[in-house]
Amino acid sequence: MEYLTRYTTVLSLLDKEVPSFDVLAGSITSQSDNTSDGRGHNREQESKGNTRAPVLIHQLRQYQQGRLTENHLAAIAMEIIRENEQKLTELKAKNDTLEKDYGSTVHIVGLTCQPRLVSCPKRHLDAARANTAWCPVTTDGELVNSEPNTGDEGRNRLQKYMGTCSSPIPLPPPPSTLNPLPTTPTYWETKTRVRVVVEGVPFYVLEMGLCEAGQVDSGPWVSRQRRSWCVRVGICGRHGESICTMVYRERERGECLQNTMSATPGTQATLHYGVVLDVGRGRVAFIDLDRGIVLGKYDEVFGEPLVPLFSVGYPSPDYTVSMSLISGEDVDMTDTKRALVYQALR
């Protein structure tokens, strides 16, 4: 019963055969009926073929009304469990082939009878494009809020945006294209270490998100840019001096969670956020991996390639911020994370 309760939304999609139970006629044959064999199977019905129940949800209601036996319910549950396990085994067996097809690490998320494939392509914090006046990328590949460095003004560096980016993500071929390449949702995450040195609340701690290619360097923050979606950590203005986690969609603030971290000197915190992107479907979502929740999910019509953007706080001796980008095979796809990714895609 616990299994069936967890999977009621999926059960409603399935049809199962229930021996000796005529749903359409609204009657159940007694096991003591002289037309029934010793196992409770009605021989007359078997000669005509088993009756197909409309949906399992209806069968559960019949069980609650006492018109379906526990043996029937157990048989239904065991068949579903066997089918789920078989499908999951088949998917896992194909995992190597899937990774070769998609060119990246592939994970299976969601219910085993309705699995979703999520790829984790390798992404990087582009040191060559980082705005070194605000947030350089170290030799270890981390984005940090170090002191300004105006000596390196490379031709391709971001001039306005206070951070860096990763490689653009192309849009899928239009529906009219013959034999379009399959698309699958993608996932990446960031882990940011913050240390408060002296008294004072950091106004701005970090941003991570994405925007359409034409908006990449149009302003200092992705949360203030058109055609952008992101997570921002800092003072929100609504909750005094609380450091909040906020999600933005095209400059509009959505969910705002208070007390993300303390501003007390000596405080050290690690902030962990994930991005789920399905360019084919037009879905972008953000996950707070520390709180274990989906912060926001949006359905969009993308008009240009999408560029992942990353930023950490102002250069300051008052607090230090160091962000790492986690992607590809470095993603540890735990069961909890799988459930959050699946929720973000639903």
Residue frames as qw, qx, qy, qz and C-alpha x, y, z in Angstrom:
[[0.000, 0.885, 0.465, 0.000, 0.00, 0.00, 0.00],
 [0.310, -0.759, 0.119, 0.560, 2.90, 2.38, 0.71],
 [0.376, -0.092, 0.618, 0.685, 4.29, 1.72, -2.77],
 [0.169, 0.599, 0.688, 0.372, 0.93, 2.30, -4.45],
 [0.154, -0.900, -0.304, 0.272, 0.40, 5.49, -2.46],
 [0.343, -0.581, 0.296, 0.677, 3.73, 6.92, -3.62],
 [0.176, -0.104, 0.696, 0.688, 3.01, 6.13, -7.27],
 [0.378, 0.572, 0.651, -0.326, -0.67, 7.02, -7.64],
 [0.307, 0.740, -0.127, -0.584, -0.01, 9.59, -10.38],
 [0.111, 0.412, -0.810, -0.401, 1.75, 6.94, -12.43],
 [0.292, 0.162, 0.935, -0.122, -0.72, 4.15, -11.72],
 [0.460, 0.611, 0.357, -0.536, -3.48, 6.15, -13.35],
 [0.330, 0.623, -0.474, -0.528, -1.62, 5.85, -16.66],
 [0.049, 0.257, -0.955, -0.137, -1.59, 2.06, -16.64],
 [0.825, -0.054, -0.129, -0.548, -4.09, -0.71, -17.34],
 [0.068, -0.329, 0.929, -0.155, -3.82, -4.04, -15.58],
 [0.642, -0.151, -0.631, -0.408, -5.73, -7.31, -15.79],
 [0.364, -0.304, 0.639, -0.605, -7.50, -8.43, -12.63],
 [0.291, -0.066, -0.933, -0.198, -8.56, -12.09, -12.65],
 [0.247, -0.489, -0.833, 0.075, -12.17, -12.79, -11.60],
 [0.058, -0.573, -0.345, 0.741, -13.04, -9.09, -11.34],
 [0.279, 0.563, 0.587, 0.511, -15.47, -7.60, -13.81],
 [0.153, -0.274, -0.198, 0.928, -15.08, -3.81, -13.43],
 [0.206, -0.099, -0.421, -0.878, -17.52, -2.92, -16.14],
 [0.512, -0.421, -0.684, -0.304, -20.26, -5.07, -14.64],
 [0.276, -0.600, 0.308, -0.685, -19.43, -3.77, -11.18],
 [0.904, -0.332, 0.058, -0.263, -19.30, -7.22, -9.59],
 [0.063, 0.580, -0.807, 0.090, -16.70, -9.56, -8.20],
 [0.822, -0.038, -0.510, -0.251, -17.02, -13.32, -8.33],
 [0.661, -0.600, 0.363, -0.266, -16.94, -15.06, -4.98],
 [0.134, 0.503, -0.853, -0.031, -14.13, -17.52, -4.52],
 [0.410, 0.015, 0.859, -0.306, -16.71, -20.02, -3.25],
 [0.655, 0.426, -0.072, -0.620, -18.75, -19.76, -6.49],
 [0.834, 0.005, 0.551, 0.018, -19.20, -23.20, -8.07],
 [0.708, 0.691, 0.059, 0.133, -17.86, -21.82, -11.36],
 [0.017, 0.885, -0.445, 0.136, -14.59, -20.87, -9.72],
 [0.810, 0.154, -0.518, 0.228, -11.55, -23.09, -9.32],
 [0.714, -0.527, -0.330, 0.323, -9.66, -23.45, -6.07],
 [0.484, -0.060, -0.038, 0.872, -7.48, -20.41, -6.81],
 [0.082, 0.673, 0.340, -0.652, -10.41, -18.01, -7.08],
 [0.038, 0.262, -0.532, -0.804, -10.26, -17.82, -10.91],
 [0.661, 0.391, 0.360, -0.529, -13.60, -17.87, -12.68],
 [0.503, -0.025, 0.766, 0.399, -13.34, -20.53, -15.40],
 [0.420, 0.736, 0.527, 0.068, -16.10, -18.97, -17.49],
 [0.043, 0.964, -0.099, -0.243, -14.26, -15.62, -17.49],
 [0.410, -0.518, 0.632, 0.406, -10.95, -17.30, -18.29],
 [0.570, 0.311, 0.707, 0.281, -12.51, -18.93, -21.30],
 [0.309, 0.892, 0.314, 0.101, -13.47, -15.47, -22.54],
 [0.500, 0.434, -0.158, 0.733, -10.14, -13.90, -21.58],
 [0.361, -0.414, -0.481, 0.684, -9.33, -11.77, -18.55],
 [0.054, 0.917, 0.374, 0.126, -11.30, -8.55, -18.12],
 [0.483, 0.249, -0.118, 0.831, -9.16, -5.41, -18.49],
 [0.246, -0.740, -0.433, 0.453, -9.63, -2.82, -15.74],
 [0.312, 0.910, 0.159, 0.224, -9.85, 0.80, -16.98],
 [0.245, 0.711, -0.419, 0.508, -7.16, 2.22, -14.68],
 [0.552, -0.067, -0.715, 0.424, -5.43, 1.22, -11.48],
 [0.123, -0.155, 0.345, -0.918, -6.76, 4.21, -9.59],
 [0.700, -0.171, -0.222, -0.657, -10.23, 2.76, -10.12],
 [0.768, -0.054, -0.634, 0.070, -9.03, -0.58, -8.81],
 [0.262, 0.100, -0.597, 0.752, -7.66, 1.09, -5.68],
 [0.435, -0.164, 0.132, -0.875, -11.06, 2.63, -5.06],
 [0.810, -0.102, -0.444, -0.369, -12.68, -0.77, -5.54],
 [0.588, 0.032, -0.694, 0.414, -10.28, -2.20, -2.96],
 [0.040, -0.140, 0.438, -0.887, -11.20, 0.54, -0.48],
 [0.646, -0.108, -0.054, -0.754, -14.85, -0.38, -0.99],
 [0.571, -0.211, 0.751, -0.254, -14.10, -4.00, -0.16],
 [0.835, 0.434, 0.118, -0.316, -14.81, -5.26, -3.67],
 [0.671, 0.570, -0.456, 0.126, -11.24, -6.25, -4.48],
 [0.885, -0.436, -0.098, 0.129, -9.20, -8.63, -2.34],
 [0.330, -0.829, 0.398, 0.212, -5.76, -8.05, -0.90],
 [0.720, -0.053, 0.597, 0.350, -4.45, -10.85, -3.10],
 [0.515, 0.732, 0.350, 0.278, -5.52, -8.94, -6.19],
 [0.049, -0.993, 0.106, -0.015, -3.91, -5.75, -4.88],
 [0.583, -0.575, 0.506, 0.271, -0.67, -7.54, -4.06],
 [0.718, 0.256, 0.536, 0.363, -0.56, -9.07, -7.55],
 [0.327, 0.906, 0.178, 0.200, -1.02, -5.63, -9.14],
 [0.274, -0.917, 0.281, 0.075, 1.73, -4.09, -6.97],
 [0.694, -0.337, 0.553, 0.313, 4.21, -6.89, -7.64],
 [0.663, 0.508, 0.432, 0.339, 3.66, -6.67, -11.40],
 [0.147, 0.978, 0.001, 0.145, 4.31, -2.90, -11.34],
 [0.478, -0.760, 0.413, 0.151, 7.44, -3.36, -9.24],
 [0.760, -0.019, 0.548, 0.350, 8.78, -6.03, -11.60],
 [0.520, 0.737, 0.306, 0.306, 8.11, -3.84, -14.64],
 [0.090, -0.985, 0.140, -0.041, 9.80, -0.85, -13.01],
 [0.608, -0.570, 0.500, 0.236, 12.87, -2.84, -12.04],
 [0.744, 0.259, 0.506, 0.352, 13.12, -4.32, -15.53],
 [0.357, 0.886, 0.164, 0.246, 12.93, -0.88, -17.19],
 [0.278, -0.915, 0.291, 0.038, 15.52, 0.57, -14.84],
 [0.736, -0.287, 0.537, 0.295, 17.86, -2.38, -15.47],
 [0.659, 0.529, 0.406, 0.349, 17.49, -1.91, -19.23],
 [0.135, 0.978, -0.007, 0.158, 18.25, 1.81, -18.98],
 [0.481, -0.758, 0.417, 0.140, 21.32, 1.25, -16.84],
 [0.788, 0.010, 0.519, 0.331, 22.56, -1.38, -19.29],
 [0.519, 0.696, 0.309, 0.389, 22.31, 1.22, -22.07],
 [0.275, -0.914, -0.041, 0.295, 24.07, 3.93, -20.06],
 [0.508, -0.371, 0.445, 0.637, 27.43, 3.59, -21.84],
 [0.356, 0.421, 0.632, 0.544, 25.72, 3.85, -25.23],
 [0.040, -0.920, -0.387, -0.039, 23.71, 6.86, -24.07],
 [0.386, -0.780, 0.134, 0.474, 26.82, 8.68, -22.89],
 [0.462, -0.074, 0.567, 0.678, 28.46, 8.05, -26.24],
 [0.210, 0.659, 0.613, 0.382, 25.37, 9.35, -28.08],
 [0.150, -0.958, -0.245, -0.025, 25.08, 12.50, -25.97],
 [0.536, 0.551, -0.250, 0.589, 28.81, 13.06, -25.62],
 [0.145, -0.545, 0.435, -0.702, 28.56, 13.57, -21.84],
 [0.016, -0.026, -0.908, 0.418, 27.73, 11.92, -18.55],
 [0.499, -0.292, -0.441, -0.687, 24.08, 10.82, -18.47],
 [0.117, -0.022, 0.808, -0.577, 21.92, 10.24, -15.39],
 [0.328, -0.411, -0.755, -0.391, 18.48, 8.65, -15.04],
 [0.110, -0.007, 0.493, -0.863, 16.06, 10.61, -12.85],
 [0.598, -0.049, -0.107, -0.793, 12.41, 10.25, -11.92],
 [0.807, -0.062, 0.463, -0.361, 10.12, 7.29, -11.49],
 [0.339, -0.270, 0.835, 0.338, 11.40, 4.11, -13.08],
 [0.463, 0.483, 0.739, 0.078, 8.21, 3.67, -15.11],
 [0.331, 0.908, 0.213, 0.141, 8.57, 7.22, -16.48],
 [0.653, -0.413, 0.073, 0.630, 12.32, 7.92, -16.40],
 [0.304, 0.952, -0.032, -0.023, 13.96, 11.09, -17.68],
 [0.809, 0.079, 0.004, 0.583, 17.49, 11.28, -19.00],
 [0.104, -0.990, 0.053, 0.079, 19.62, 14.22, -17.89],
 [0.797, 0.327, -0.117, 0.493, 23.07, 14.87, -19.33],
 [0.429, -0.850, 0.044, 0.303, 25.91, 16.65, -17.57],
 [0.686, 0.605, -0.037, 0.403, 28.18, 18.11, -20.26],
 [0.630, -0.292, -0.157, 0.702, 31.51, 19.51, -19.15],
 [0.104, 0.934, 0.155, 0.303, 31.44, 23.28, -18.60],
 [0.649, -0.098, -0.220, 0.721, 34.13, 25.63, -17.35],
 [0.136, -0.914, -0.150, 0.352, 34.65, 29.08, -15.89],
 [0.670, 0.596, 0.114, 0.429, 36.24, 30.89, -18.83],
 [0.537, -0.563, -0.040, 0.627, 39.39, 32.57, -17.51],
 [0.376, 0.111, 0.380, 0.838, 39.99, 34.32, -20.84],
 [0.100, -0.615, -0.462, -0.631, 36.63, 36.13, -20.68],
 [0.467, -0.626, -0.518, 0.350, 36.56, 36.91, -16.95],
 [0.025, 0.899, 0.023, 0.437, 36.25, 40.57, -16.00],
 [0.705, -0.031, -0.447, 0.550, 39.49, 40.70, -14.02],
 [0.028, -0.458, 0.192, -0.867, 38.65, 44.12, -12.60],
 [0.655, -0.383, 0.138, -0.636, 36.10, 42.30, -10.42],
 [0.870, -0.199, 0.393, -0.219, 36.30, 38.51, -10.47],
 [0.314, 0.577, -0.720, -0.225, 39.34, 36.74, -11.92],
 [0.982, -0.046, -0.108, -0.151, 39.52, 32.98, -12.39],
 [0.430, -0.696, 0.573, 0.051, 42.42, 31.40, -10.51],
 [0.285, 0.451, -0.814, -0.230, 44.79, 28.79, -11.88],
 [0.193, 0.035, 0.947, -0.254, 42.75, 26.25, -9.92],
 [0.134, -0.330, -0.749, -0.558, 39.68, 27.20, -11.94],
 [0.195, -0.638, -0.662, 0.341, 37.83, 29.08, -9.20],
 [0.071, 0.715, 0.230, 0.657, 36.12, 32.46, -9.50],
 [0.506, -0.425, -0.464, 0.590, 37.18, 34.76, -6.64],
 [0.011, -0.961, -0.219, -0.167, 36.48, 38.31, -5.44],
 [0.693, -0.215, -0.057, 0.686, 40.11, 39.37, -5.33],
 [0.107, -0.703, -0.003, 0.703, 41.52, 42.90, -5.57],
 [0.602, 0.763, 0.105, -0.213, 41.01, 44.61, -8.97],
 [0.574, -0.258, 0.529, 0.569, 43.50, 43.82, -11.71],
 [0.461, 0.808, 0.129, -0.343, 43.33, 46.29, -14.59],
 [0.186, -0.609, 0.625, 0.451, 46.58, 45.18, -16.19],
 [0.214, 0.031, 0.913, 0.347, 45.01, 42.44, -18.32],
 [0.486, 0.487, 0.240, -0.685, 42.30, 43.82, -20.59],
 [0.339, -0.002, 0.850, 0.403, 42.06, 41.09, -23.19],
 [0.233, 0.023, -0.443, -0.865, 40.04, 41.73, -26.33],
 [0.493, -0.275, -0.733, -0.381, 37.41, 39.10, -25.49],
 [0.200, -0.176, -0.741, 0.617, 37.05, 39.91, -21.78],
 [0.156, -0.771, -0.604, -0.127, 33.71, 40.97, -20.39],
 [0.234, 0.360, -0.112, 0.896, 33.70, 44.72, -19.81],
 [0.420, -0.447, 0.025, -0.790, 30.48, 45.35, -17.89],
 [0.868, -0.329, -0.286, -0.238, 29.46, 42.05, -16.35],
 [0.238, -0.710, 0.581, -0.320, 31.20, 41.45, -13.00],
 [0.800, -0.194, 0.554, -0.124, 32.13, 37.84, -13.54],
 [0.006, -0.355, 0.809, 0.469, 32.69, 35.29, -16.26],
 [0.799, 0.231, 0.001, -0.555, 30.79, 32.83, -18.43],
 [0.601, -0.117, 0.772, 0.170, 30.92, 29.37, -19.94],
 [0.082, -0.044, 0.717, 0.691, 30.55, 28.32, -23.57],
 [0.531, 0.116, -0.034, -0.839, 27.20, 29.16, -25.25],
 [0.422, 0.147, 0.886, -0.125, 24.54, 26.46, -25.35],
 [0.159, 0.035, -0.565, -0.809, 23.01, 26.24, -28.85],
 [0.651, 0.155, 0.297, -0.681, 19.29, 26.00, -29.41],
 [0.588, 0.099, 0.797, 0.101, 17.91, 22.78, -30.95],
 [0.068, 0.055, 0.639, 0.764, 17.18, 22.66, -34.68],
 [0.496, 0.092, 0.072, -0.860, 13.74, 23.99, -35.68],
 [0.688, 0.107, 0.650, -0.305, 10.95, 21.39, -35.89],
 [0.731, 0.616, -0.003, -0.294, 10.95, 21.57, -39.69],
 [0.088, 0.669, -0.726, -0.135, 14.54, 20.35, -39.91],
 [0.903, 0.102, -0.366, -0.202, 14.81, 16.80, -41.23],
 [0.855, -0.092, -0.420, 0.290, 16.15, 14.29, -38.71],
 [0.124, -0.840, 0.262, -0.458, 16.84, 16.80, -35.90],
 [0.398, 0.243, -0.769, 0.437, 19.30, 15.79, -33.24],
 [0.568, -0.597, -0.565, -0.035, 17.68, 14.58, -30.02],
 [0.008, -0.615, 0.330, -0.717, 17.77, 17.03, -27.13],
 [0.664, -0.401, -0.607, 0.173, 17.89, 16.18, -23.47],
 [0.346, -0.926, -0.015, -0.151, 17.84, 18.28, -20.29],
 [0.615, 0.361, -0.426, 0.557, 21.25, 19.31, -18.97],
 [0.605, -0.779, -0.163, -0.010, 22.45, 20.00, -15.44],
 [0.547, 0.339, -0.389, 0.659, 25.35, 21.76, -13.73],
 [0.535, -0.789, -0.299, 0.035, 25.94, 23.25, -10.27],
 [0.276, 0.672, -0.354, 0.589, 28.14, 25.62, -8.33],
 [0.708, -0.530, -0.371, 0.283, 29.68, 25.37, -4.88],
 [0.182, 0.758, -0.118, 0.615, 30.71, 28.68, -3.32],
 [0.637, -0.360, -0.461, 0.502, 32.75, 29.15, -0.16],
 [0.040, -0.825, -0.060, -0.561, 32.18, 32.41, 1.72],
 [0.605, -0.297, -0.466, 0.573, 34.13, 33.70, 4.73],
 [0.131, -0.934, -0.161, -0.292, 33.16, 36.83, 6.67],
 [0.600, 0.203, -0.366, 0.682, 36.27, 38.63, 7.95],
 [0.083, -0.014, -0.375, 0.923, 34.98, 41.77, 9.67],
 [0.211, 0.525, 0.651, -0.507, 31.66, 43.13, 10.90],
 [0.297, 0.432, -0.232, -0.819, 29.29, 44.09, 8.10],
 [0.722, 0.324, 0.582, -0.189, 26.76, 42.51, 5.80],
 [0.267, -0.127, 0.656, 0.694, 27.94, 41.70, 2.25],
 [0.478, 0.438, 0.072, -0.758, 25.53, 43.50, -0.07],
 [0.794, 0.450, -0.249, -0.325, 26.26, 41.07, -2.88],
 [0.646, -0.417, 0.639, 0.029, 27.67, 37.55, -2.50],
 [0.287, -0.126, 0.841, 0.442, 27.10, 35.68, -5.77],
 [0.684, 0.417, 0.040, -0.597, 25.05, 35.15, -8.90],
 [0.221, -0.170, 0.900, 0.335, 24.77, 32.07, -11.10],
 [0.590, 0.525, 0.462, -0.403, 22.40, 31.64, -14.03],
 [0.455, 0.121, 0.635, 0.613, 22.18, 32.25, -17.75],
 [0.308, 0.689, 0.153, -0.638, 20.99, 34.70, -20.36],
 [0.752, 0.592, 0.272, 0.099, 20.53, 34.88, -24.11],
 [0.729, 0.043, 0.132, 0.670, 23.76, 35.53, -25.99],
 [0.235, 0.667, 0.205, 0.677, 22.89, 39.08, -27.01],
 [0.407, -0.848, -0.072, -0.332, 22.56, 40.19, -23.37],
 [0.847, -0.132, -0.333, 0.393, 25.74, 38.71, -21.91],
 [0.498, -0.112, -0.191, 0.838, 27.73, 41.93, -21.34],
 [0.036, -0.672, -0.371, -0.639, 24.89, 44.45, -21.19],
 [0.421, -0.780, 0.060, -0.458, 25.18, 45.17, -17.45],
 [0.017, -0.571, 0.730, -0.376, 27.07, 44.39, -14.22],
 [0.424, -0.072, 0.815, -0.387, 24.60, 41.76, -12.92],
 [0.107, -0.127, -0.885, -0.435, 22.71, 39.03, -14.71],
 [0.014, -0.537, -0.778, 0.327, 19.72, 39.65, -12.42],
 [0.128, 0.678, 0.141, -0.710, 19.33, 43.12, -13.99],
 [0.009, 0.279, -0.662, -0.696, 19.59, 41.98, -17.60],
 [0.736, 0.262, -0.025, -0.624, 16.83, 41.28, -20.08],
 [0.885, 0.241, -0.354, -0.185, 16.27, 37.68, -21.18],
 [0.252, 0.431, -0.768, 0.401, 18.05, 36.33, -18.13],
 [0.832, -0.430, -0.232, -0.263, 17.37, 33.83, -15.33],
 [0.429, 0.427, -0.622, 0.497, 19.49, 33.42, -12.21],
 [0.673, -0.599, -0.393, 0.185, 20.02, 32.78, -8.50],
 [0.195, 0.676, -0.253, 0.664, 21.37, 35.73, -6.50],
 [0.657, -0.496, -0.467, 0.323, 22.61, 35.78, -2.90],
 [0.263, 0.230, -0.174, 0.921, 22.86, 39.06, -1.00],
 [0.109, 0.358, 0.513, -0.773, 20.74, 41.68, 0.77],
 [0.174, 0.465, 0.775, 0.391, 17.33, 41.79, -0.86],
 [0.084, -0.222, -0.031, -0.971, 15.90, 45.02, 0.64],
 [0.614, -0.416, -0.418, -0.524, 12.78, 43.25, 1.89],
 [0.838, -0.422, -0.340, 0.059, 14.24, 41.58, 4.96],
 [0.419, -0.887, 0.179, 0.080, 16.51, 44.15, 6.60],
 [0.043, 0.748, -0.655, -0.096, 20.09, 42.95, 6.79],
 [0.838, -0.044, 0.539, -0.074, 19.28, 39.29, 6.22],
 [0.044, 0.432, -0.741, -0.513, 21.39, 37.63, 3.52],
 [0.753, 0.288, 0.383, -0.450, 18.80, 36.05, 1.22],
 [0.315, -0.035, 0.823, 0.471, 18.70, 33.61, -1.67],
 [0.468, 0.569, 0.183, -0.651, 16.64, 35.04, -4.55],
 [0.511, 0.214, 0.710, 0.434, 15.66, 33.86, -8.02],
 [0.192, 0.593, -0.061, -0.780, 15.23, 36.30, -10.90],
 [0.524, 0.398, 0.691, 0.298, 13.48, 36.03, -14.22],
 [0.299, 0.579, 0.340, 0.678, 14.13, 38.88, -16.65],
 [0.076, 0.386, -0.240, 0.888, 14.83, 41.42, -13.88],
 [0.637, -0.470, -0.103, -0.602, 11.77, 40.32, -11.87],
 [0.042, -0.342, 0.843, -0.414, 12.48, 38.85, -8.43],
 [0.714, -0.229, -0.545, -0.375, 10.64, 35.68, -7.52],
 [0.821, -0.455, -0.333, 0.085, 11.22, 33.42, -4.52],
 [0.126, 0.707, -0.426, 0.550, 13.24, 35.02, -1.69],
 [0.835, -0.362, -0.401, 0.099, 14.53, 32.86, 1.19],
 [0.211, -0.896, 0.257, -0.295, 15.94, 34.54, 4.30],
 [0.596, -0.635, 0.485, -0.081, 18.95, 33.69, 6.48],
 [0.862, 0.434, -0.261, 0.031, 21.06, 32.02, 3.83],
 [0.725, 0.064, -0.397, 0.560, 24.13, 32.65, 5.98],
 [0.430, -0.811, -0.235, 0.319, 25.26, 34.69, 8.95],
 [0.377, 0.820, -0.099, 0.419, 27.18, 37.96, 8.65],
 [0.629, -0.761, 0.149, 0.048, 29.01, 37.46, 11.96],
 [0.223, 0.775, -0.592, -0.004, 32.81, 37.83, 11.65],
 [0.265, -0.366, 0.888, -0.087, 34.48, 34.45, 11.40],
 [0.782, 0.281, 0.407, -0.379, 31.46, 32.86, 9.71],
 [0.006, 0.326, -0.805, -0.495, 32.31, 30.34, 6.99],
 [0.703, 0.331, 0.436, -0.453, 29.57, 29.04, 4.73],
 [0.165, -0.114, 0.819, 0.538, 29.31, 26.86, 1.63],
 [0.553, 0.443, 0.224, -0.669, 26.45, 27.66, -0.75],
 [0.269, -0.063, 0.901, 0.333, 25.40, 25.02, -3.26],
 [0.551, 0.502, 0.199, -0.636, 23.02, 25.66, -6.20],
 [0.448, 0.057, 0.809, 0.377, 22.08, 23.72, -9.34],
 [0.398, 0.441, -0.177, -0.785, 20.71, 24.64, -12.78],
 [0.527, 0.243, 0.809, 0.092, 18.41, 22.41, -14.84],
 [0.270, 0.532, -0.235, -0.767, 18.03, 23.45, -18.48],
 [0.557, 0.309, 0.758, 0.143, 15.87, 21.83, -21.15],
 [0.040, 0.386, -0.285, -0.876, 16.39, 23.95, -24.26],
 [0.080, -0.166, -0.845, -0.501, 14.15, 21.73, -26.37],
 [0.207, -0.633, -0.745, 0.036, 11.18, 22.14, -24.06],
 [0.022, 0.668, 0.033, 0.743, 12.06, 25.69, -23.00],
 [0.694, -0.681, -0.225, -0.068, 12.41, 24.94, -19.27],
 [0.385, 0.459, -0.503, 0.623, 14.96, 26.48, -16.92],
 [0.702, -0.649, -0.233, -0.176, 14.97, 25.77, -13.18],
 [0.174, 0.607, -0.573, 0.522, 17.15, 26.43, -10.14],
 [0.818, -0.358, -0.450, 0.011, 17.75, 24.14, -7.16],
 [0.233, -0.751, 0.465, -0.407, 18.94, 25.04, -3.66],
 [0.752, 0.113, -0.647, 0.061, 20.92, 21.94, -2.85],
 [0.122, 0.207, -0.682, 0.691, 21.53, 22.98, 0.77],
 [0.495, 0.001, 0.371, -0.786, 17.84, 23.41, 1.55],
 [0.225, 0.102, 0.961, 0.124, 16.82, 20.56, -0.76],
 [0.384, 0.663, 0.496, -0.409, 14.19, 22.56, -2.69],
 [0.424, 0.440, 0.479, 0.630, 13.44, 23.77, -6.20],
 [0.133, -0.396, -0.193, 0.888, 13.74, 27.56, -6.02],
 [0.457, 0.598, 0.089, -0.653, 11.93, 28.27, -9.26],
 [0.454, 0.084, 0.775, 0.432, 11.15, 26.81, -12.67],
 [0.310, 0.624, 0.014, -0.717, 10.17, 28.74, -15.78],
 [0.641, 0.376, 0.620, 0.252, 8.87, 27.83, -19.22],
 [0.002, 0.713, -0.181, -0.678, 10.32, 30.08, -21.91],
 [0.766, 0.592, 0.217, 0.126, 10.64, 30.49, -25.66],
 [0.510, -0.551, 0.292, 0.592, 14.36, 30.98, -26.23],
 [0.543, 0.826, 0.077, -0.127, 15.32, 33.14, -29.20],
 [0.342, 0.780, -0.511, 0.120, 19.14, 32.92, -29.01],
 [0.726, 0.071, -0.609, 0.311, 21.84, 30.56, -27.72],
 [0.586, -0.789, -0.085, -0.167, 22.08, 30.59, -23.93],
 [0.459, 0.519, -0.507, 0.514, 25.22, 31.56, -22.04],
 [0.703, -0.552, -0.403, 0.198, 25.83, 30.39, -18.43],
 [0.134, 0.747, -0.220, 0.613, 27.04, 33.30, -16.26],
 [0.742, -0.411, -0.417, 0.327, 28.81, 33.33, -12.89],
 [0.109, 0.716, -0.186, 0.664, 29.76, 36.12, -10.51],
 [0.607, -0.424, -0.530, 0.414, 30.98, 36.57, -6.92],
 [0.226, -0.901, -0.302, 0.216, 30.93, 39.60, -4.62],
 [0.213, 0.947, -0.161, 0.178, 32.76, 42.88, -4.88],
 [0.663, 0.250, -0.449, 0.544, 36.53, 42.80, -4.25],
 [0.410, -0.777, 0.086, -0.470, 36.73, 43.50, -0.53],
 [0.274, 0.335, -0.792, 0.429, 38.94, 42.70, 2.47],
 [0.520, -0.239, 0.387, -0.723, 35.76, 42.33, 4.55],
 [0.834, 0.046, 0.487, -0.255, 34.75, 38.95, 3.09],
 [0.005, -0.407, 0.794, 0.453, 36.10, 36.40, 0.64],
 [0.816, 0.303, 0.275, -0.408, 34.13, 34.43, -1.95],
 [0.036, -0.408, 0.833, 0.372, 35.38, 31.51, -4.05],
 [0.799, 0.272, 0.199, -0.497, 33.10, 29.74, -6.54],
 [0.223, -0.243, 0.890, 0.313, 33.70, 26.36, -8.19],
 [0.693, 0.262, -0.213, -0.637, 31.73, 25.10, -11.19],
 [0.446, -0.146, 0.880, -0.072, 30.79, 21.40, -10.98],
 [0.712, 0.439, -0.121, -0.535, 29.83, 19.65, -14.22],
 [0.570, 0.414, -0.693, -0.152, 30.41, 16.54, -16.29],
 [0.758, -0.103, -0.638, 0.086, 31.55, 13.46, -14.42],
 [0.198, 0.187, -0.561, 0.782, 32.30, 15.59, -11.34],
 [0.554, -0.311, -0.012, -0.772, 28.57, 15.86, -10.56],
 [0.008, 0.017, -0.952, 0.306, 27.67, 13.53, -7.69],
 [0.517, -0.205, -0.373, -0.743, 24.09, 12.62, -8.65],
 [0.108, -0.022, 0.863, -0.493, 22.70, 11.45, -5.31],
 [0.039, -0.487, -0.865, -0.118, 19.15, 10.10, -4.90],
 [0.051, -0.727, -0.399, 0.557, 18.10, 13.39, -3.31],
 [0.013, -0.482, 0.334, 0.810, 19.55, 15.35, -6.21],
 [0.020, 0.148, 0.862, 0.485, 17.84, 13.06, -8.73],
 [0.023, -0.647, -0.747, 0.152, 14.50, 13.74, -7.06],
 [0.035, -0.719, -0.120, 0.684, 15.07, 17.51, -7.18],
 [0.031, -0.271, 0.600, 0.752, 16.10, 17.45, -10.83],
 [0.002, -0.353, -0.891, -0.286, 13.01, 15.40, -11.70],
 [0.033, -0.735, -0.550, 0.394, 10.82, 17.83, -9.75],
 [0.054, -0.583, 0.169, 0.793, 12.39, 20.73, -11.65],
 [0.022, 0.098, -0.745, -0.659, 11.49, 19.07, -14.96],
 [0.086, 0.463, 0.880, -0.060, 7.87, 18.19, -14.09]]
